[in-house]
Amino acid sequence: MNTYRQEYIKRINYLQDYIEKYIEDTHTSEKLAEVSGFSKYHFHRIFKSITGESIFEYVTRTRLEQIASQLVHRPDLSITDIAYRFGFSDSAVFSRSFKRHYGIKPSEFRQKYSNNCKDSSFDPFYTKRVDSQINEVTAEVEIIDMDSFPVLYARKIGAYKELYDYTDSFAKAINDLFAFGMSRNLIDEQVKVLFAYHTYPDFSEVEKQRTSFCVSITEPVHIDNESEIGCMTVPAGKYAVGHFEIFQKEYPDAWNYLYGEWLPQSGYLPGNSFPFEVYLNKPEEHPQNKHIVDIYMPIDPFS
C-alpha cells in the first residue's frame, strides 16, 4: 500500500479512537480536524472518502449505538438521562435521530430489546442477551481493578462473525505487530495478544463493526507514517474477567455466558468502554485444540 495512504488511514484510526474515548463530549469540526492532523478545509472530504461516512454521520451513529446498548443494559437510567449523557440536550431531536437510525422510538426499542426479550433481529454473533437455548459454556469469573496499558494495533472494519474465517490474515497482522514492537524493544515477557471490539454488535451495522488486533507493549510509542500500525491505550477500570477453555466455534457461547448469564446475577452493569479477549495458548498445541482465553468486560457497580 502507498506510504501516504497508510498515513491517512492511521490518522483516521487515531481519530476514531479519540471519538470513542470521548464519545460523551461535544465535538467541533475544528477540534476533530486538529486531532486528525488534517486541514479543516479538507478534513470532511478526506474522512468520508476513507470511511464511507461523513464525520457527522460517524459520530452520530457511534453515539446512537452506545445509547442503544445503554437502553437495554442500563435499566437504572432513564431515556432522558442516557440521551443527555451522550450529548443530546433536546429530547425531541434525540428521539427523531434514534428513530431515523433504528426505525422505532427509544422507548419502544428499550421495551423490545430488553435483557429479558428473546426477540432480536440484530447480528447474533457475540450477542449480549439471554438466549432461549441452554448455554453449556461456563467459566470462572473474577473481578479485577486493572491499570491501563498501551498496545500496538492493526484495525479491521467488518462483521465480527467473519473474524475466524480469516485466521491466516490475522496471524500475519499479529506477527507484524510483534516484529514492529520487537524492533523497538517494546515487547517483554508479560506481552499479551488481544482482540478489542469497539462496536456494539447487537446495535450496529455488521459491515461497520471495528476490531483491533493488539499486542501489548511496555510504553506508548509515536509511530511515523511507515505502516497502518497504531498505538492506543486500553483503559484502566474495573473488569469482569471470564476464564474460558473452549473450541473455536464456542466463542459466541462464551460471550453469551458472560453477558447473558453471569452479568444479570452479578450486581454489576456494563461499563462504558470496549471489551476484549486475551489469548493464552496456541490451540494447535492443546490436546483437544481448545482455546484458552480470558474475556475482559468493563463493569460498573449497580447503583
ABEGO torsion letter per residue (X at the ends): XBAAAAAAAAAAAAAAAAAAAAAABBBBAAAAAAAAGBBAAAAAAAAAAAAGBBAAAAAAAAAAAAAAAAAAABAABBAAAAAAAAGBABAAAAAAAAAAAAGBBAAAAAAAABAABABBABBABGBBBBBABBBABBBBBBBBBBBBBBBBBBBBBEBAAAAAAAAAAAAAAAAAAAAAAAAAGABBAABBBBBBBABBAAABBAAABBBBBBBBBABBBBBBAABABBBBBBBBEBBBBBBBBBBAAAAAAAAAAAAAAAAAAAGBBBBBBBBBBBBABBAAABAAGBBBBBBBBBBBBBX
